[in-house]
Amino acid sequence: MTDQAVDTGGVQLSGHAATRGQFLGRTRELKELRADIERTGLDTLTGRKAPRARVLLIAGRPGSGRTALAGELVRQVARRYPDGVLRARLAEPDGTPVPVERAARDLLTALDLPAPAGADEDELAATLREALAGRRALILLDDATGADQVDALLPDTPECLLVAVSAGPLTGIADVRPCTLGGLDTKSALDLLTRYTGSVRITVDPRAAEGLVEICQGQPAALILAGGWLAARPQAAVSDLAKQLNAEIAEDAAGTPLSHVFGLVHATLPAPAARTLRLLSLAPAGLADPHTAAALAGCSMSAARTALDDLTARGLLRAVDSPLPQYEVPAALHPLLRAAAEAHERPAELQLARARMFERTVRLLQSCRAVTEPDNPQAREKLQGTPRGLRFPTRAAAAEWLTVRRPALLAAARAAVADGELDTLARRLMSQLVRAMVAHFGTQEAAPDLYGVHRLVLDVAERRDLPREKAAALLNLADVDARTGRTAEALVRYRAALDAGRAAHDPYATGRAMESVGGAHLELGDYERAADWYGRALAQRLARDERADAARLYGRIAGAHTYAGRYGEAQRAWRAAAAGHRKNGDVAAYARALSELARVQEYAGRPEESLRTCEEALEWARRAEDTRLQAAVRLRLADTLDRLGDPTAARLHRGEAGRLLEEAAQEDPRDPRTGASDPQSAGTQP
């Protein structure tokens, strides 16, 4: 069976009965929407230029075909907007509003623009508006739950167009006329049924077919389910379905056409398929793949794939256009699936299905990360112990799976934390998700997603009173804040991490937090406090006989004193750092410390002493066989010689430094100055 998808009358048809690229009905609505694009706005009537993008609103209840109508409109007018079409969904399948922060981040990603990790809603929305300034783009916002969401993402560029899909009016956004959807016209509705049933059963009993359309009130989602039911029963007449639906309506007069058709379809599914369908209401973000379905239903992968394809052919799922098999639960069906699951499954069974799904996800993430470490014996052993169905053949295949399933994986982490009863599994899932994303994408690229995951870890740690994990989450969040310029926020989190580390009696977290507090104060220009906090961290390292870290912290203290202009204290600290590195046998670090000591001596107005220290640093740099460090020290020597009035010797050292840098560049093309000194410990000329 091939999986095809087509917009028909405002919903997507899936399965072999669909014909790709066709759209049924809604001619009048499309004409009105296109005319509304050109309509003179209120601002223009008053002689003012429109300050913001035009907003078109397509309103209708789920199942009315509102999303597909928006998609068809976008397809028809996309040529007018050369800067592309941007799409975002503003509600989860269960109706929960998507935070504006997440939607703005997704839109910026679609523009191939960086979205700073940890940035708040206002900052991201402002960044998005700035990015769209001067562009002519079309933005489609699906499932908007309120005007606030749309207003926050509305560009300030009149040349842009925003199409919003919602259940009702967007009160508060000026100059918006909703296009409210009802049912399909009879001809289009019959054409939709024909695609599933073929023309014979419709033409032999047109009255029954029209009666079925009337029962479904022309709602595309209900008609698709009806068509799928008939397609699965070639011998059934259209009148048979109409009679059964009338019986359903007699029993539940308060229901909707979609709920009536769904109830009949669900009741006549084979028991395993019906159970799989119900449990798909638990799929994160409404996205399922064979692994998810197999874990939820407790069946094999092949059985899950067969069930998913069958449900897709019946119009109960949609096949997602994706490099890997992936299916979407239609938003209109999600509440019906959830109600059916609660009615037919015991709470314990639903919890067990969730646990199986999260456990399968954890194992897939473990395998996804392990394939990146072929030389790691532990990773290789763990991979060999993983069932074949959970392994990835290559690193590229694992990266593709991680990329395709990223929205569902992040949604799984949110769902696991929100559950509240599966915190152990949630912690494992988030840990493996962080490791897999770092392994495949790198810390910098994955930072925006990881920031959200660390916040979830913090939520669980606070709920379960886990100070060690709370400290780790706070440190990770603070590190991202510090890297993105939110130093004050980072400082608050570092202090909180220090308290949590002390509560957990975790010397690593405590020491790291104290050092990071010092770094934050240094960044904020409070050099005295920076030196004080570095000193506290140093005392802990000395007490634990952690000599390498103690030597490094002496350098941090020296840097803070240098920034503050306290050159005497800085020289003493650099001498202590140099002594520590020499005692530890770290020749390169000893040479760097001497080089930094020479820098401070020069700042203090002692060039002759600086020259002697530089010469000693150069000798140790030669012993360390560090070409870049030798070049950096020679450049410093040249500067000192210039100040001492010896330009000839200075030129010789600069020439030799240039030769060394050329030699190093051929071996390693990184920045030639990165080897000169530890950037956090180095002082700069005030």
Sequence and secondary structure as in RCSB ss.txt:
>XXXX:A:sequence
MTDQAVDTGGVQLSGHAATRGQFLGRTRELKELRADIERTGLDTLTGRKAPRARVLLIAGRPGSGRTALAGELVR
QVARRYPDGVLRARLAEPDGTPVPVERAARDLLTALDLPAPAGADEDELAATLREALAGRRALILLDDATGADQV
DALLPDTPECLLVAVSAGPLTGIADVRPCTLGGLDTKSALDLLTRYTGSVRITVDPRAAEGLVEICQGQPAALIL
AGGWLAARPQAAVSDLAKQLNAEIAEDAAGTPLSHVFGLVHATLPAPAARTLRLLSLAPAGLADPHTAAALAGCS
MSAARTALDDLTARGLLRAVDSPLPQYEVPAALHPLLRAAAEAHERPAELQLARARMFERTVRLLQSCRAVTEPD
NPQAREKLQGTPRGLRFPTRAAAAEWLTVRRPALLAAARAAVADGELDTLARRLMSQLVRAMVAHFGTQEAAPDL
YGVHRLVLDVAERRDLPREKAAALLNLADVDARTGRTAEALVRYRAALDAGRAAHDPYATGRAMESVGGAHLELG
DYERAADWYGRALAQRLARDERADAARLYGRIAGAHTYAGRYGEAQRAWRAAAAGHRKNGDVAAYARALSELARV
QEYAGRPEESLRTCEEALEWARRAEDTRLQAAVRLRLADTLDRLGDPTAARLHRGEAGRLLEEAAQEDPRDPRTG
ASDPQSAGTQP
>XXXX:A:secstr
    EEEETTEEEESTT  TT   S HHHHHHHHHHHHS  HHHHTT    S EEEEEE  TTSSHHHHHHHHHH
HHGGG TT EEEEE B TTS B  HHHHHHHHHHHTT    TT  HHHHHHHHHHHHTT   EEEEEEE  HHHH
HHH  S TT EEEEEESS  TTSTT  EEE     HHHHHHHHHHHH HHHHHS HHHHHHHHHHTTT HHHHHH
HHHHHHT TT  HHHHHHHHHHHHHH TTS HHHHHHHHHHHHS HHHHHHHHHGGGSGGGEE HHHHHHHHT  
HHHHHHHHHHHHHTTSSEE   SS  EE  TTTHHHHHHHHHHHS HHHHHHHHHHHHHHHHHHHHHHHHTT TT
 HHHHHHHHTS GGG  SSHHHHHHHHHHTHHHHHHHHHHHHHHSS HHHHHHHHHHHHHHHHHHH HHHHHHHH
HHHHHHHHHHHHHHT HHHHHHHHHHHHHHHHHTT HHHHHHHHHHHHHHHHHTT HHHHHHHHHHHHHHHHHTT
 HHHHHHHHHHHHHHHHHTT HHHHHHHHHHHHHHHHHHT HHHHHHHHHHHHHHHHHHT HHHHHHHHHHHHHH
HHHTT HHHHHHHHHHHHHHHHHHT HHHHHHHHHHHHHHHHHTT HHHHHHHHHHHHHHHHHHHHH  S TTTT
SS TTT     
